[in-house]
Amino acid sequence: MIGKKQSKIKPSDSEKSTSRTERSITERLLSKNIRAFFKNTCRASWKRARKSLKSKQNTSEYAYKEDCLNDLLELHQQSHIDLFYGDQAGFSLNCVVPYCWQFPDEPVYILPQKGKNINVFGLMNADGNELYTFDVKGTINADFVINSIEIFIDKIRKPTVLVIDNARIHHAKVFQEKLELWQNKGLYIFYLPAYSPHLNRIERLWRHTKYYWLKPSDYQDLETLKKALDKIWSKFGFDYQIDFSKIKI
């Protein structure tokens, strides 16, 4: 009959289920084919994206200082100078969650805690077998870094270059006023190009310490953490090693 409303046929529950299953299979196959295309045809790999400051770098400054750093490394390898890398790092009870062996039904937990940090200024040689550290429970400022460097100067045996980044305290007036005095004592400061922490070898020391060498039990309290750090610093180059032989810079 003209004008009569046609009734809609509703799909049954089994038809709905079949339709959902078909869509799911199609999506999985499509996703699998896309992954295969990227992997086999485009030679792409599925992995975590990395943070990078490269877009902020001055390319000409970076290239120039990279060449200078290579020259310094060569002089160091020829024993004409000693080359050290300096930087500061903070260690707190609210830690980076480390990797550790965990057995069935024996999960390892770390209690999140808030409190003071142990801040460290370190100087490590280019070979990764000589390390000097200076720690403080407060903030690291220019005066603290200056005092640490002046203690270090008494230990140098030949002309020494200290590579540091462009942190504000490294450009403070009181710090700059020391440069000529330090040069007269055989210590020269080399500033890395801006936004280039990967060129500072001591950054690897901080990363290894936080992710591999500190254990969950080391974060019980600040005193326990300090003892663990002191142990790592004192045995660095022996029980705790980083292989720099395959690193170009």
C-alpha positions in Angstrom: 0.0 0.0 0.0 1.3 3.3 -1.1 2.5 5.5 1.8 2.6 2.7 4.3 5.6 2.8 6.6 7.9 -0.2 5.9 9.1 -2.0 9.0 12.9 -2.3 9.4 14.4 -5.8 9.9 16.7 -5.7 12.9 19.7 -7.9 12.8 19.8 -10.7 15.3 22.4 -10.9 18.1 24.2 -13.7 16.2 24.4 -11.5 13.1 25.7 -8.6 15.2 28.4 -10.8 16.7 29.4 -12.1 13.3 29.7 -8.6 11.9 31.9 -7.5 14.9 34.1 -10.6 14.4 34.5 -9.8 10.7 35.4 -6.2 11.4 37.9 -7.3 14.0 39.6 -9.8 11.7 39.7 -7.2 8.9 41.3 -4.6 11.2 43.9 -7.1 12.4 44.8 -8.2 8.9 45.0 -4.6 7.7 47.1 -3.7 10.7 49.4 -6.7 10.0 49.7 -5.8 6.3 50.6 -2.2 7.2 53.2 -3.3 9.7 54.7 -5.7 7.1 54.7 -3.0 4.5 56.6 -0.6 6.8 59.0 -3.3 8.0 59.8 -5.1 4.7 59.3 -2.4 2.1 60.2 0.8 3.9 62.7 -0.9 6.3 61.1 1.0 9.2 61.2 -0.4 12.7 58.7 0.1 15.6 60.5 1.5 18.5 60.3 4.3 21.1 60.8 7.8 19.9 63.8 9.6 21.3 64.0 13.1 22.8 66.3 15.4 20.9 67.5 19.0 21.2 69.0 18.9 17.7 66.4 21.3 16.3 67.7 24.0 18.8 71.4 23.6 18.0 73.3 26.2 16.0 74.7 24.0 13.2 77.9 26.0 12.5 78.7 26.3 16.2 78.1 22.6 16.7 80.3 21.6 13.8 83.1 23.8 14.9 83.1 22.7 18.5 82.7 19.1 17.6 85.9 19.4 15.5 87.6 21.0 18.5 86.5 18.3 20.8 87.8 15.6 18.4 91.2 17.4 18.4 91.2 17.5 22.2 90.4 13.8 22.4 93.3 13.1 20.1 95.7 15.2 22.2 94.5 13.3 25.3 95.0 9.9 23.6 98.6 11.1 22.7 99.1 12.0 26.4 99.8 15.7 25.6 96.9 16.8 27.8 94.3 15.4 30.3 90.7 15.7 29.2 87.9 15.8 31.8 84.2 16.2 31.6 82.3 18.0 34.3 78.6 18.2 35.1 76.1 18.2 38.0 73.4 15.7 38.7 70.7 15.1 41.3 69.7 11.9 43.1 66.5 11.7 45.1 64.5 9.1 46.9 61.7 9.6 44.3 63.9 7.6 42.0 64.1 6.5 38.5 62.6 3.0 38.6 65.6 0.7 37.9 65.6 -2.7 36.1 66.1 -5.7 38.4 65.6 -9.4 38.5 62.2 -10.4 39.8 61.0 -13.9 40.5 57.4 -15.3 40.3 55.3 -14.1 43.3 58.2 -11.9 44.5 57.7 -8.5 42.8 60.1 -5.7 43.8 58.5 -2.5 45.0 60.0 0.9 45.7 58.1 3.2 48.0 57.7 6.7 46.4 59.2 9.3 48.7 59.6 13.0 48.8 62.6 14.7 50.4 65.9 16.3 49.9 68.1 15.5 47.0 71.8 14.6 47.0 73.3 16.9 44.3 76.6 15.9 42.9 79.2 17.8 40.8 81.5 15.4 39.1 84.6 15.4 36.9 85.4 12.3 34.9 88.3 11.8 32.5 87.7 10.9 28.9 88.8 7.3 29.4 86.2 6.7 32.2 88.7 5.5 34.7 89.3 8.5 36.9 86.5 10.3 38.7 86.2 13.1 41.3 82.8 13.9 42.9 81.6 16.6 45.3 78.2 16.3 46.8 75.9 18.5 48.7 72.4 18.1 50.1 71.4 21.6 49.1 71.5 23.4 45.8 74.6 23.4 43.6 75.6 27.0 42.9 78.5 28.7 41.2 80.5 29.0 44.5 80.2 25.2 45.1 81.4 24.4 41.6 84.3 26.9 41.9 85.4 25.3 45.2 85.1 21.8 43.7 87.2 22.8 40.7 89.9 24.4 42.9 90.2 21.2 44.8 90.5 19.3 41.6 93.2 21.7 40.3 95.5 20.6 43.0 95.4 17.0 41.6 96.1 17.8 37.9 99.5 16.6 36.6 99.7 18.2 33.1 97.7 20.8 31.1 94.1 19.8 31.6 90.9 20.7 29.7 87.6 20.6 31.4 84.6 20.2 29.2 81.3 21.6 30.6 77.9 22.6 29.4 76.3 26.1 29.3 74.5 25.9 32.6 73.9 29.4 34.0 76.2 28.8 37.0 79.0 28.1 34.5 78.6 31.5 33.1 78.2 33.4 36.4 80.4 36.4 36.9 82.2 34.8 39.8 82.9 31.7 37.7 84.2 33.8 34.7 86.5 35.7 37.0 88.3 32.4 37.8 89.1 31.4 34.2 92.4 33.3 33.8 93.6 32.2 37.2 92.8 28.5 36.4 94.6 28.8 33.1 97.7 30.0 34.9 97.5 26.8 36.9 97.1 24.6 33.8 93.3 24.2 33.7 91.4 25.3 30.6 87.6 25.4 30.3 85.9 24.2 27.1 82.2 25.0 26.7 80.1 22.6 24.7 77.8 23.9 22.0 74.4 24.7 23.3 71.8 21.9 23.5 74.4 19.2 23.2 74.4 17.1 26.4 75.2 14.0 24.4 78.7 15.3 23.8 79.4 15.3 27.6 80.7 11.9 28.5 79.9 12.2 32.1 76.2 12.1 31.3 76.7 8.4 30.6 77.9 8.0 34.2 74.8 9.6 35.6 72.6 7.4 33.4 74.4 4.2 34.3 74.2 5.1 38.0 70.5 5.8 38.0 69.3 3.0 35.6 71.8 0.1 36.2 74.0 0.5 39.3 71.7 1.7 42.1 69.5 -1.0 43.5 65.9 -0.7 44.9 67.3 -1.3 48.4 69.5 1.8 48.0 66.5 4.1 48.2 65.4 3.4 51.8 66.5 6.8 53.0 68.9 9.6 52.1 71.8 8.1 54.2 71.5 4.7 52.5 71.4 6.4 49.1 74.5 8.4 49.9 76.4 5.3 51.0 75.4 3.6 47.8 76.6 6.5 45.7 79.9 6.8 47.6 80.5 3.1 46.9 79.9 3.5 43.2 82.2 6.6 43.0 85.0 4.9 45.0 84.9 1.8 42.8 84.3 3.5 39.5 86.7 2.3 36.8 86.9 -1.1 38.6 83.7 -2.7 39.7 81.7 0.0 37.8 82.9 0.5 34.3 81.7 2.3 31.1 83.4 1.4 27.8 84.2 4.5 25.9 86.5 2.9 23.4 83.9 2.7 20.7 82.5 6.2 21.3 83.8 8.7 18.8 83.3 11.8 21.0 
